[in-house]
Amino acid sequence: MTRTTAPSTTTTTTTAPSRRRSFRRTAVIALSALTLAAIPIAAHAVNTGPAATTTATHAAGATTHDRPKPTVVLVHGAFADASGWDGVVTRLTRDGYPVRALPNPLRGLASDSAYIHSFLNTIPGPVVLVGHSYGGAVITNAAAGEKQVKALVYVAAFAPDSGEDLAALNARPVAHPAPPLPAQPVPYTLPGGSSGLDLYLDPAKFRAAFAADVPAKTAVRMAAGQRPIDATALAGVTPEAAWRTVPSWYLVAKQDRAISPDLERFMAARARAHVTEINSSHAAMVSHPDAVTKLIEAAARATD
């Protein structure tokens, strides 16, 4: 998950000096949205105490036990990979749910969403679709018009509306904006000689920015294995927001430094989601797998 304004196109270069200038311009544009608030990360204390779960804003649906359980499809966001769901997968499978934790390509909102949408077509029966961080934008698009998706679950995630891009959504004024992310732009070369720009989080600052309540050794492994997001992915526009027709659930991470908790509350309210709040960093599925699993299973039961 991340918050940044990305350049709308990749940059084609013809000479080494012009390539360096293009990379600098692209990096400045991409990083400008990552520094929406010029507040040092160290200035924000994190409460790493036990999770405090609030009541949902809507009553959960009735439960029946004579139907197969829906398949839970988990979609990670930027600076992460599918292994971040391991604790949640363990709990869901223990409770009898079929689970797939998919690799999110992180190459572009349209292509990432199309990839997840295509995979959904291989799953028989109902699906509960779960997204973390940038993965929330992906499931919002992937589930549009997909009748087998019975519930959307957002875990500290973006939930864009139709016609909205993540840059505009992330720039929405809130009382307590998140601090800037320690992003590191890394240029790469595409076939044919054109160039792109990947964004990573500085490994030395990864835990403070992304996973403050995760054990230090675990955070080191997460930082080392993080997958970058193409900067252009963050400028993708959502054509149709699935949460307008699919019931949704939202977990607000109250100690999030990657997406403002105030922005999370706004998105959850706009989607008329069933809301739970916990004292968690952005990496809620890693630090609080029980709470995340509980929310997913509440969504699954409501599909009966």
C-alpha positions in Angstrom: 0.0 0.0 0.0 1.1 3.2 -0.6 0.4 6.8 -1.2 1.9 8.5 -4.1 1.2 10.4 -7.3 2.8 8.6 -10.1 3.8 9.9 -13.5 1.1 9.2 -16.1 3.5 7.6 -18.6 6.8 5.9 -18.6 9.8 7.8 -20.0 11.6 7.0 -23.2 15.2 8.1 -23.4 17.6 8.3 -26.2 20.9 9.5 -24.6 22.4 8.9 -21.2 22.1 12.6 -20.0 18.5 12.8 -21.1 17.8 9.5 -19.4 19.2 10.8 -16.1 17.1 14.0 -16.4 14.0 12.0 -17.2 14.6 9.7 -14.2 15.1 12.8 -12.0 11.8 14.4 -13.2 9.9 11.1 -12.8 11.3 10.5 -9.3 10.4 14.1 -8.3 6.8 13.6 -9.5 6.4 10.2 -7.9 7.9 11.3 -4.6 5.9 14.5 -4.4 2.8 12.5 -3.5 4.7 10.4 -1.0 5.4 13.6 0.9 1.9 14.9 1.3 2.7 15.8 4.9 6.1 17.1 5.7 6.0 15.5 9.2 9.0 13.3 10.1 8.1 9.7 10.7 9.8 9.7 14.0 7.4 12.3 15.3 4.5 9.8 15.2 4.4 7.5 18.2 2.7 4.1 17.6 0.6 2.3 20.1 1.6 -1.3 19.8 -0.7 -2.6 22.5 -3.4 -5.2 22.2 -5.9 -4.7 19.3 -9.0 -2.8 20.3 -11.9 -3.9 18.1 -14.9 -1.7 17.7 -18.4 -2.8 16.9 -19.4 -2.9 13.2 -21.5 -0.2 11.7 -24.0 -2.7 10.3 -25.4 -6.0 11.6 -23.8 -9.1 10.2 -25.9 -11.4 7.9 -27.5 -14.6 9.0 -25.4 -17.8 9.0 -26.4 -21.1 7.5 -24.4 -24.3 7.5 -25.8 -26.2 4.6 -23.8 -24.6 1.8 -20.1 -24.8 0.9 -18.1 -22.0 2.3 -17.0 -19.3 -0.2 -13.5 -19.2 -1.5 -11.5 -16.3 0.1 -9.2 -14.6 -2.4 -6.4 -12.5 -0.8 -4.7 -9.7 -2.7 -1.6 -8.0 -1.3 -0.6 -4.4 -2.0 2.7 -2.6 -2.7 5.9 -3.2 -0.8 4.6 -6.7 0.1 3.9 -10.1 -1.3 1.4 -12.9 -0.7 3.4 -14.3 2.2 2.1 -11.4 4.3 -1.2 -13.3 4.5 0.3 -16.5 6.0 -1.2 -16.0 9.4 -4.6 -15.3 7.9 -4.4 -18.3 5.6 -3.5 -20.6 8.5 -6.6 -19.4 10.4 -9.0 -19.5 7.5 -8.0 -23.0 6.4 -8.3 -24.2 10.0 -11.9 -22.9 9.9 -12.6 -24.8 6.7 -12.4 -22.0 4.1 -10.8 -22.5 0.7 -8.2 -19.8 0.3 -6.1 -18.4 -2.5 -3.4 -15.7 -1.8 -2.7 -14.3 -5.2 0.4 -12.5 -6.5 -0.5 -9.0 -7.4 1.7 -7.9 -10.4 1.9 -4.3 -9.2 2.5 -3.1 -12.8 -0.6 -1.0 -13.4 -4.1 -0.7 -11.9 -5.9 -1.7 -15.1 -3.6 -4.7 -15.8 -3.4 -5.8 -12.1 -7.2 -5.7 -11.9 -7.6 -7.6 -15.1 -5.2 -10.3 -13.9 -7.1 -10.8 -10.6 -10.4 -10.7 -12.5 -9.3 -13.4 -14.8 -8.3 -15.6 -11.9 -11.7 -15.2 -10.3 -13.2 -16.8 -13.4 -11.3 -20.0 -12.5 -12.9 -20.4 -9.1 -16.3 -22.2 -8.9 -18.8 -20.8 -6.5 -19.0 -17.6 -4.4 -15.9 -15.5 -3.6 -15.0 -13.2 -0.7 -12.4 -10.8 -2.2 -9.9 -9.2 0.2 -7.4 -6.5 -0.5 -4.7 -4.8 1.5 -3.4 -1.3 0.8 -3.1 -0.8 -3.0 -4.7 -4.2 -3.3 -8.0 -2.5 -2.2 -8.0 -0.5 -5.4 -7.3 -3.7 -7.4 -10.2 -5.6 -5.9 -12.5 -2.5 -6.3 -11.9 -2.8 -10.1 -11.5 -6.6 -10.4 -14.9 -7.3 -8.8 -16.8 -4.9 -11.0 -19.6 -6.8 -12.8 -18.3 -10.1 -11.2 -21.5 -11.7 -9.8 -19.6 -14.5 -8.0 -17.9 -11.9 -5.7 -20.3 -11.7 -2.8 -18.3 -9.5 -0.4 -15.4 -7.2 -0.5 -13.0 -6.8 2.5 -10.7 -3.9 2.7 -7.7 -4.2 5.1 -6.2 -0.7 5.6 -6.8 -0.3 1.9 -7.7 2.1 -0.8 -11.3 2.0 -1.9 -11.5 4.4 -4.9 -14.7 5.6 -6.4 -15.6 5.6 -10.1 -13.5 8.1 -12.0 -11.1 8.5 -9.1 -7.3 7.8 -9.1 -5.3 7.1 -6.0 -3.4 10.3 -6.2 -6.6 12.4 -6.0 -8.0 10.1 -3.3 -4.8 10.2 -1.3 -4.6 14.0 -1.6 -8.1 14.4 0.0 -7.7 16.7 3.1 -8.0 14.9 6.4 -7.5 16.1 10.0 -4.5 13.9 10.5 -2.6 13.1 7.3 -0.1 10.3 7.2 3.6 11.1 7.2 5.6 10.8 4.0 6.7 7.3 3.0 10.5 6.6 2.7 10.2 5.7 -0.9 13.2 4.8 -3.1 12.7 5.2 -6.8 14.6 2.7 -8.9 14.6 3.1 -12.8 14.5 0.0 -15.0 14.7 -0.6 -18.7 11.8 -2.0 -20.7 12.2 -4.0 -24.0 12.8 -1.5 -26.8 14.9 0.8 -24.7 12.0 2.7 -22.9 12.3 3.2 -19.2 10.1 2.8 -16.2 10.3 3.6 -12.5 9.8 1.2 -9.6 9.2 2.4 -6.0 10.5 0.5 -3.0 10.5 1.5 0.7 13.9 2.2 2.3 14.7 -1.1 4.1 16.2 0.8 7.0 12.9 2.7 7.5 10.5 0.0 6.4 9.4 -1.1 9.9 8.6 2.4 11.2 6.7 3.3 8.1 4.9 0.1 7.3 5.0 -2.5 10.1 5.7 -0.8 13.4 4.0 -3.4 15.5 5.5 -6.4 13.7 8.5 -8.2 15.4 11.8 -6.6 14.3 13.1 -9.9 12.7 9.9 -10.3 10.7 10.0 -6.7 9.5 13.5 -7.2 8.3 12.4 -10.2 6.2 9.4 -8.2 4.9 11.7 -5.3 3.9 14.1 -7.6 2.1 11.4 -9.4 0.2 9.2 -6.4 -0.6 7.9 -6.2 -4.1 8.1 -2.8 -5.8 5.2 -1.0 -7.5 5.5 0.6 -10.8 5.0 4.4 -10.2 2.5 4.6 -13.0 0.2 2.1 -11.3 -0.8 4.8 -8.8 -2.2 7.1 -11.5 -4.7 4.5 -12.8 -8.4 5.6 -12.8 -11.2 3.4 -11.5 -13.9 3.0 -14.2 -16.4 1.3 -11.9 -16.3 0.9 -8.2 -17.5 -2.6 -7.2 -18.3 -1.5 -3.6 -21.3 0.4 -5.0 -23.0 -2.9 -5.7 -21.1 -5.5 -3.5 -21.4 -5.4 0.3 -18.1 -4.4 1.9 -16.2 -4.7 5.2 -13.4 -2.4 6.2 -10.6 -2.7 8.8 -9.2 0.6 9.9 -5.6 0.5 11.2 -5.6 3.2 13.8 -1.8 3.5 13.9 -1.3 3.4 10.1 1.5 5.6 8.8 1.1 4.6 5.2 -2.6 5.6 4.7 -4.1 8.0 7.1 -6.6 6.3 9.4 -8.9 9.4 8.8 -8.8 8.6 5.1 -9.6 5.0 5.8 -12.6 6.0 7.8 -13.8 8.3 5.0 -13.5 5.5 2.4 -15.2 3.0 4.7 -18.1 5.4 5.4 -18.5 6.2 1.7 -18.7 2.5 0.8 -21.2 2.0 3.6 -18.9 -0.7 4.9 -19.1 -2.8 8.1 -16.2 -1.2 10.0 -13.8 -2.6 12.6 -11.0 -0.5 14.0 -7.9 -2.0 15.7 -4.6 -0.6 17.1 -2.4 -1.7 14.3 0.2 -0.5 11.8 -0.4 -0.7 8.1 0.6 -4.4 8.1 -2.5 -5.4 10.0 -2.7 -8.9 8.5 0.8 -9.7 9.8 0.5 -8.1 13.2 -3.2 -8.9 13.9 -4.1 -12.0 11.8 -6.9 -12.9 14.3 -8.7 -9.6 13.9 -8.3 -9.7 10.1 -9.6 -13.3 10.0 -12.5 -12.5 12.1 -13.6 -9.7 9.8 -13.2 -11.9 6.7 -15.2 -14.6 8.2 -17.9 -12.2 9.2 -18.1 -11.1 5.5 -18.2 -14.8 4.5 -21.0 -15.7 6.8 -23.0 -12.8 5.5 -22.9 -14.3 2.0 -25.0 -17.3 3.0 
